[in-house]
Amino acid sequence: MNNLQLIMKKILIIFIISSISFQMSFAQDKMSLNNVILQALESNRNIQISKNSVIIKENLTSLGQAGLLPSINASGLADYGNDNYKTQLIGSQTTVETTGVQSTLLNASINLNYTIFSGFGNKHTYEKLKTNINLADAESKVNIENIILQVAANYYNVIRTKENYNAVLKSIEISQKRYELAKARNDYSGGTKLEMLNVKVDLNKDSVILYDAKLSKENSQLSLNKLIGFPLDTVINLDNDFSVDNNYIYEDLKQQMMSQNYELSSLKYKEQVSILDYKITKSTFYPTLNLGSSYSYTNNNSASTGFDVYKTNGLGVNLSLNIPIYNGGRKQAAVNNTKIIMENVALQTEELSLLLELELLSAYKDYQNSLQKVKMEQTSVETAKLNFELTQERHQLGQVLSTEFRQAQLNLLMTENSLNNSKYNAKLAELEIIKLSGILLNKKE
């Protein structure tokens, strides 16, 4: 056995062992796409950030934040003095000096302020705060959908690159047998050395392809691990299922999209917010009626007051009315601008609806086309397998040139890889239509 044979056998052993360890190193049952998505929902950092953005809006939504509750403030003061006085009456030459006059002052008060009426601005503000929660939730789900789409795409890419790797691994085993046959012919049955050298070249080419396929497989696993929050060196045993659902009906998808698409829902909530902003701005033209109430207590012990004891306490209530008359047109400009913003958001919603309809139709056609490609690629693989088997038999009998056998081998490898890639593209197309239709987060498999 020469050096090249030893090298090729070592390469085969290394890649077979690495392939087995790659599949067995993650000690668990096979993970389905649903399992992987659930893991991403739990561990992906960007998903956690999106969820936290909703919680922030929830924390800001209360009657108090909208100004619908009174504000209560308490204050207190304690003051101590030790003073010296010098006094002289008008018209008198006599001065009176007093030293060491001590004084204490204690004061406490509690104040309540409540806006009784402000043109319904606080009511609209509370409605806006609640709508902002829905808006944040829709925007969060848009982000989560995009991440899940990445997770699913990476999930199927891991399967695709693994299948491509396995196809190359089988091809290099065939090349190894070709080389052994060519060498035997060269040594014992009159085969040419040129043929053996050509097979060596093919074997080297296959080894390079195998290295690239292995790298693609490992990189796809790294990308998936990062998205789902696993340690980067984790190897997951995935459920190798490329099956697609060919029962989608375009009109049903379109109807679901108009009611469930989170990107469209987000704009609809923005439209509601813009309407409330317009109402809030309009409320500034109305009078404002405020209620105020306070209770205070004072204890002042000082000779300067002329009393031995000076204490006060009491309750006060007041109403204040503020009527806006003119402020240089600033309020009217604000109203005009919020009205324009409201109209713009409505136009954006209409434009997005048309754009999504176009994208859905395009994605649906792409999906149908991908399904047809998968069927044709499956036929091509069956034909290539049959052609390879017949060519292999004739090659072993010496009835077919090595170059023809090599071409049959490459055709089989090419059609198998092409089928894997077509299945992958079909899954991406399917994921796109269920994302556009707004059912991606509810898709189980």
Phi, psi and omega per residue, in radians:
M1 nan 2.145 -3.077
N2 -1.439 3.126 -3.052
N3 -1.086 -0.692 -3.107
L4 -1.106 -0.723 3.110
Q5 -1.071 -0.762 3.123
L6 -1.061 -0.766 -3.136
I7 -1.078 -0.792 -3.105
M8 -1.144 -0.701 3.110
K9 -1.116 -0.679 3.113
K10 -1.130 -0.718 3.118
I11 -1.057 -0.783 3.122
L12 -1.059 -0.777 -3.135
I13 -1.089 -0.791 -3.123
I14 -1.058 -0.812 -3.082
F15 -1.243 -0.620 3.096
I16 -1.138 -0.783 3.130
I17 -1.106 -0.770 -3.132
S18 -1.136 -0.614 3.119
S19 -1.167 -0.740 3.123
I20 -1.147 -0.793 -3.135
S21 -1.148 -0.579 3.104
F22 -1.065 -0.637 -3.098
Q23 -1.469 -0.474 -3.007
M24 -1.788 -0.171 -3.005
S25 -1.219 -0.399 3.087
F26 -1.710 1.741 -2.968
A27 -1.353 1.486 3.091
Q28 -2.857 2.989 3.048
D29 -1.180 2.884 3.123
K30 -1.077 2.422 3.131
M31 -1.657 2.208 3.055
S32 -1.425 3.000 3.104
L33 -1.063 -0.672 3.130
N34 -1.076 -0.730 3.099
N35 -1.071 -0.747 -3.122
V36 -1.144 -0.714 3.130
I37 -1.141 -0.737 3.102
L38 -1.070 -0.667 3.091
Q39 -1.121 -0.712 3.112
A40 -1.141 -0.723 3.125
L41 -1.065 -0.520 -3.114
E42 -1.509 -0.598 -2.928
S43 -2.022 -0.362 -3.084
N44 -1.145 2.223 -3.049
R45 -1.169 -0.690 -3.139
N46 -1.165 -0.569 3.058
I47 -1.171 -0.709 3.097
Q48 -1.088 -0.687 3.101
I49 -1.085 -0.753 3.122
S50 -1.085 -0.749 3.115
K51 -1.129 -0.680 3.132
N52 -1.136 -0.549 3.118
S53 -1.095 -0.585 3.090
V54 -1.222 -0.714 3.140
I55 -1.093 -0.659 3.104
I56 -1.046 -0.783 3.113
K57 -1.128 -0.670 3.104
E58 -1.100 -0.697 3.134
N59 -1.142 -0.449 -3.113
L60 -1.583 -0.012 -3.081
T61 -1.801 1.842 3.107
S62 -2.770 2.856 3.094
L63 -1.082 -0.632 -3.140
G64 -1.156 -0.712 3.112
Q65 -1.090 -0.499 -3.139
A66 -1.520 -0.072 -3.134
G67 1.421 0.359 -3.141
L68 -1.610 -0.057 3.095
L69 -2.018 2.666 3.137
P70 -1.244 2.772 3.013
S71 -1.863 2.393 -3.130
I72 -2.176 2.271 -3.137
N73 -2.280 2.463 3.069
A74 -2.094 2.518 3.120
S75 -2.473 2.724 3.137
G76 -2.616 2.725 -3.122
L77 -2.559 2.347 3.007
A78 -2.252 2.229 -3.079
D79 -2.378 2.337 3.115
Y80 -2.149 2.403 3.127
G81 -2.351 2.568 3.038
N82 -2.346 1.716 -2.912
D83 -2.072 2.736 3.018
N84 -1.987 2.408 -3.093
Y85 -2.151 2.536 2.990
K86 -2.340 2.072 -3.064
T87 -2.218 2.675 3.098
Q88 -2.579 2.164 3.129
L89 -1.256 2.672 3.114
I90 -1.149 2.285 3.126
G91 1.461 0.030 -3.120
S92 -1.945 2.538 3.100
Q93 -1.601 -0.043 -3.051
T94 -1.677 2.337 3.060
T95 -1.939 2.554 3.125
V96 -2.046 2.199 3.126
E97 -1.972 2.293 3.109
T98 -2.210 2.277 -3.128
T99 -2.143 2.705 3.057
G100 1.196 0.601 3.117
V101 -1.420 2.026 -3.124
Q102 -1.641 2.532 3.129
S103 -2.532 2.568 3.042
T104 -2.312 2.473 3.119
L105 -2.323 2.144 3.057
L106 -2.093 2.263 -3.119
N107 -2.455 2.352 3.090
A108 -2.498 2.515 3.129
S109 -2.636 2.677 3.042
I110 -2.312 2.319 -3.014
N111 -2.200 2.426 3.086
L112 -2.125 2.343 3.083
N113 -2.305 2.342 -3.108
Y114 -2.522 2.317 3.096
T115 -1.541 1.949 -3.114
I116 -1.340 -0.700 -3.111
F117 -2.596 2.333 3.094
S118 -2.484 0.652 -3.140
G119 1.270 0.436 -3.108
F120 1.139 0.277 -3.141
G121 -1.100 -0.731 -3.135
N122 -1.201 -0.588 3.079
K123 -1.117 -0.803 3.117
H124 -1.164 -0.564 3.104
T125 -1.131 -0.702 3.117
Y126 -1.148 -0.699 3.083
E127 -1.106 -0.651 3.113
K128 -1.146 -0.719 3.127
L129 -1.082 -0.708 3.115
K130 -1.187 -0.663 3.109
T131 -1.173 -0.591 3.113
N132 -1.086 -0.523 3.061
I133 -1.123 -0.818 3.120
N134 -1.094 -0.671 3.107
L135 -1.126 -0.814 3.132
A136 -1.104 -0.662 3.129
D137 -1.139 -0.753 3.123
A138 -1.132 -0.758 3.114
E139 -1.128 -0.655 3.096
S140 -1.106 -0.716 -3.128
K141 -1.222 -0.534 3.032
V142 -1.082 -0.788 3.111
N143 -1.125 -0.741 -3.139
I144 -1.131 -0.704 3.087
E145 -1.021 -0.791 -3.133
N146 -1.095 -0.677 3.122
I147 -1.196 -0.742 3.119
I148 -1.104 -0.644 3.085
L149 -1.074 -0.723 3.078
Q150 -1.109 -0.746 3.138
V151 -1.055 -0.841 -3.120
A152 -1.113 -0.736 3.130
A153 -1.087 -0.728 3.121
N154 -1.212 -0.618 3.084
Y155 -1.007 -0.891 -3.125
Y156 -1.264 -0.454 3.079
N157 -1.206 -0.630 3.064
V158 -1.063 -0.775 3.123
I159 -1.119 -0.765 -3.119
R160 -1.069 -0.867 -3.095
T161 -1.172 -0.545 3.086
K162 -1.179 -0.754 3.108
E163 -1.133 -0.722 3.087
N164 -1.081 -0.710 3.107
Y165 -1.077 -0.792 -3.141
N166 -1.113 -0.640 3.112
A167 -1.125 -0.729 3.109
V168 -1.174 -0.648 3.128
L169 -1.076 -0.732 3.083
K170 -1.149 -0.652 -3.126
S171 -1.153 -0.679 -3.139
I172 -1.219 -0.517 3.039
E173 -1.141 -0.677 3.080
I174 -1.122 -0.748 3.131
S175 -1.104 -0.632 3.104
Q176 -1.105 -0.759 3.112
K177 -1.161 -0.651 3.083
R178 -1.050 -0.750 -3.138
Y179 -1.130 -0.744 3.132
E180 -1.089 -0.682 3.119
L181 -1.180 -0.753 3.128
A182 -1.099 -0.676 3.134
K183 -1.171 -0.725 3.123
A184 -1.102 -0.705 3.102
R185 -1.125 -0.728 3.137
N186 -1.122 -0.622 -3.081
D187 -1.440 -0.584 -2.940
Y188 -2.192 -0.413 -2.995
S189 -2.205 0.401 3.030
G190 1.481 0.234 3.059
G191 -1.182 2.759 -3.093
T192 -1.573 2.621 3.078
K193 -1.195 -0.526 3.129
L194 -1.073 -0.723 3.112
E195 -1.093 -0.739 -3.138
M196 -1.105 -0.692 3.123
L197 -1.163 -0.669 3.106
N198 -1.092 -0.681 3.112
V199 -1.170 -0.628 3.064
K200 -1.038 -0.760 3.126
V201 -1.064 -0.774 3.124
D202 -1.086 -0.696 3.137
L203 -1.121 -0.700 3.087
N204 -1.125 -0.723 3.109
K205 -1.066 -0.765 3.128
D206 -1.097 -0.614 3.127
S207 -1.136 -0.702 3.101
V208 -1.127 -0.762 3.118
I209 -1.061 -0.656 -3.139
L210 -1.146 -0.716 3.081
Y211 -1.047 -0.786 -3.141
D212 -1.119 -0.705 3.135
A213 -1.137 -0.675 3.115
K214 -1.137 -0.733 3.124
L215 -1.109 -0.738 3.124
S216 -1.095 -0.715 3.130
K217 -1.099 -0.793 -3.103
E218 -1.202 -0.687 3.128
N219 -1.149 -0.658 3.119
S220 -1.145 -0.628 3.096
Q221 -1.174 -0.678 3.108
L222 -1.074 -0.769 -3.132
S223 -1.098 -0.730 3.122
L224 -1.135 -0.747 3.139
N225 -1.036 -0.736 -3.138
K226 -1.110 -0.736 -3.092
L227 -1.160 -0.628 -3.059
I228 -1.711 0.058 3.039
G229 1.399 0.360 3.056
F230 -1.526 2.714 2.965
P231 -0.946 2.457 -3.009
L232 -1.055 -0.506 -3.093
D233 -1.541 0.126 3.119
T234 -1.282 2.404 3.071
V235 -1.961 2.148 -3.056
I236 -1.839 2.384 3.055
N237 -1.577 1.804 -3.026
L238 -1.605 2.657 3.056
D239 -1.285 1.960 -3.040
N240 -1.383 1.338 -3.090
D241 -2.198 1.896 3.118
F242 -1.784 0.274 -3.074
S243 -1.122 2.522 -3.126
V244 -2.132 2.695 3.126
D245 -1.654 2.000 -3.127
N246 -1.784 0.404 -3.110
N247 -1.821 0.228 3.133
Y248 -1.236 2.394 3.086
I249 -1.994 2.216 -3.006
Y250 -1.016 -0.805 -3.084
E251 -1.092 -0.639 3.085
D252 -1.154 -0.736 3.119
L253 -1.096 -0.713 -3.135
K254 -1.123 -0.757 3.130
Q255 -1.109 -0.724 3.100
Q256 -1.131 -0.671 -3.131
M257 -1.085 -0.756 -3.104
M258 -1.158 -0.424 -3.112
S259 -1.837 -0.356 -2.987
Q260 -2.142 -0.213 -3.106
N261 -1.120 2.153 -3.024
Y262 -1.271 -0.510 3.085
E263 -1.157 -0.720 3.090
L264 -1.208 -0.692 3.094
S265 -1.067 -0.677 3.128
S266 -1.038 -0.785 3.129
L267 -1.184 -0.600 3.097
K268 -1.124 -0.683 3.076
Y269 -1.182 -0.653 3.069
K270 -1.085 -0.619 3.092
E271 -1.128 -0.722 3.087
Q272 -1.109 -0.711 3.118
V273 -1.097 -0.728 -3.138
S274 -1.127 -0.621 3.083
I275 -1.142 -0.745 3.121
L276 -1.174 -0.649 3.059
D277 -1.052 -0.688 3.103
Y278 -1.098 -0.774 3.132
K279 -1.153 -0.683 3.119
I280 -1.101 -0.734 3.122
T281 -1.154 -0.682 3.108
K282 -1.127 -0.524 -3.088
S283 -1.161 -0.323 -3.132
T284 -1.205 -0.220 3.104
F285 -1.449 -0.195 -3.101
Y286 -1.553 2.720 3.054
P287 -1.150 2.746 3.101
T288 -2.054 2.223 3.138
L289 -2.015 2.116 -3.101
N290 -2.063 2.523 3.055
L291 -1.931 2.311 3.105
G292 -2.229 2.506 3.109
S293 -2.562 2.507 -3.127
S294 -2.600 2.644 3.010
Y295 -2.259 2.309 -3.087
S296 -2.341 2.691 3.105
Y297 -2.411 2.330 3.129
T298 -2.353 2.385 3.060
N299 -2.321 1.934 -3.061
N300 -2.127 1.920 3.088
N301 -1.904 1.783 -3.130
S302 -2.726 2.444 3.122
A303 -1.155 -0.413 -3.086
S304 -1.213 -0.299 3.141
T305 -1.403 -0.338 -3.088
G306 1.478 0.058 3.130
F307 -2.139 2.545 3.036
D308 -1.234 -0.700 3.119
V309 -2.260 2.266 3.111
Y310 -2.347 1.762 3.141
K311 -2.203 2.492 3.054
T312 -2.402 2.617 2.969
N313 -2.763 2.673 -3.118
G314 3.089 2.898 -3.128
L315 -1.995 2.357 3.122
G316 -2.230 2.527 3.109
V317 -2.320 2.414 3.114
N318 -2.528 2.641 3.021
L319 -2.058 2.371 3.096
S320 -2.229 2.421 -3.134
L321 -2.119 2.242 3.115
N322 -2.109 2.093 -3.109
I323 -1.954 1.965 3.110
P324 -1.259 2.316 3.136
I325 -1.998 -0.924 -3.123
Y326 -2.754 2.370 3.101
N327 -2.357 0.562 3.075
G328 1.412 0.269 3.095
G329 1.458 0.097 -3.102
R330 -1.173 -0.680 -3.139
K331 -1.144 -0.729 -3.133
Q332 -1.142 -0.666 3.094
A333 -1.110 -0.693 3.120
A334 -1.131 -0.707 3.109
V335 -1.106 -0.775 3.137
N336 -1.065 -0.720 -3.113
N337 -1.205 -0.724 3.108
T338 -1.143 -0.550 3.084
K339 -1.170 -0.711 3.112
I340 -1.146 -0.730 3.108
I341 -1.066 -0.720 3.117
M342 -1.065 -0.753 3.120
E343 -1.160 -0.676 3.138
N344 -1.121 -0.750 -3.138
V345 -1.132 -0.642 3.091
A346 -1.109 -0.711 3.098
L347 -1.149 -0.690 3.115
Q348 -1.102 -0.660 3.115
T349 -1.117 -0.773 3.107
E350 -1.101 -0.744 -3.132
E351 -1.131 -0.722 3.135
L352 -1.147 -0.659 3.114
S353 -1.044 -0.764 3.119
L354 -1.174 -0.718 -3.135
L355 -1.118 -0.759 3.130
L356 -1.133 -0.651 3.095
E357 -1.104 -0.715 3.090
L358 -1.121 -0.786 -3.135
E359 -1.128 -0.681 3.138
L360 -1.146 -0.767 3.139
L361 -1.111 -0.754 3.116
S362 -1.111 -0.764 -3.140
A363 -1.160 -0.647 3.137
Y364 -1.142 -0.742 3.101
K365 -1.141 -0.714 3.103
D366 -1.069 -0.691 3.135
Y367 -1.134 -0.816 3.117
Q368 -1.073 -0.698 3.108
N369 -1.131 -0.678 3.130
S370 -1.126 -0.679 3.115
L371 -1.102 -0.698 3.105
Q372 -1.140 -0.665 3.119
K373 -1.117 -0.691 3.130
V374 -1.069 -0.759 3.125
K375 -1.081 -0.770 3.141
M376 -1.168 -0.657 3.119
E377 -1.172 -0.622 3.092
Q378 -1.100 -0.723 3.074
T379 -1.107 -0.701 3.133
S380 -1.105 -0.698 3.130
V381 -1.131 -0.760 3.124
E382 -1.068 -0.740 3.118
T383 -1.152 -0.747 -3.138
A384 -1.127 -0.658 3.107
K385 -1.120 -0.795 3.129
L386 -1.089 -0.787 3.114
N387 -1.072 -0.706 3.140
F388 -1.161 -0.763 -3.118
E389 -1.089 -0.752 3.120
L390 -1.158 -0.730 3.134
T391 -1.144 -0.662 3.132
Q392 -1.110 -0.756 3.120
E393 -1.077 -0.786 -3.123
R394 -1.214 -0.555 3.112
H395 -1.178 -0.691 3.120
Q396 -1.147 -0.469 3.101
L397 -1.531 -0.034 -3.140
G398 1.375 0.307 -3.108
Q399 -1.640 -0.147 -3.114
V400 -2.270 2.400 3.108
L401 -1.141 2.696 3.129
S402 -1.075 -0.581 -3.141
T403 -1.164 -0.640 3.102
E404 -1.184 -0.711 3.107
F405 -1.096 -0.727 3.111
R406 -1.065 -0.700 -3.142
Q407 -1.153 -0.689 3.089
A408 -1.117 -0.677 3.110
Q409 -1.109 -0.817 3.141
L410 -1.138 -0.661 3.113
N411 -1.084 -0.707 3.118
L412 -1.129 -0.808 3.131
L413 -1.074 -0.756 -3.106
M414 -1.122 -0.751 -3.114
T415 -1.222 -0.611 3.095
E416 -1.154 -0.774 3.089
N417 -1.135 -0.684 3.135
S418 -1.125 -0.657 3.092
L419 -1.144 -0.774 3.106
N420 -1.042 -0.754 -3.135
N421 -1.174 -0.642 3.119
S422 -1.167 -0.718 3.080
K423 -1.077 -0.726 3.131
Y424 -1.090 -0.795 -3.140
N425 -1.136 -0.616 3.108
A426 -1.143 -0.695 3.109
K427 -1.152 -0.700 3.101
L428 -1.085 -0.724 3.121
A429 -1.131 -0.691 3.107
E430 -1.144 -0.753 3.118
L431 -1.068 -0.641 -3.125
E432 -1.159 -0.717 -3.112
I433 -1.265 -0.594 3.121
I434 -1.333 -0.430 3.034
K435 -1.223 -0.839 -3.130
L436 -1.078 -0.608 -3.119
S437 -1.385 -0.095 3.045
G438 1.446 0.285 -3.108
I439 -1.958 0.178 -3.090
L440 -1.103 -0.742 -3.116
L441 -1.196 -0.342 3.129
N442 -1.770 0.028 -3.118
K443 -1.354 2.151 -3.068
K444 -1.429 -0.703 -3.099
E445 -2.351 nan nan
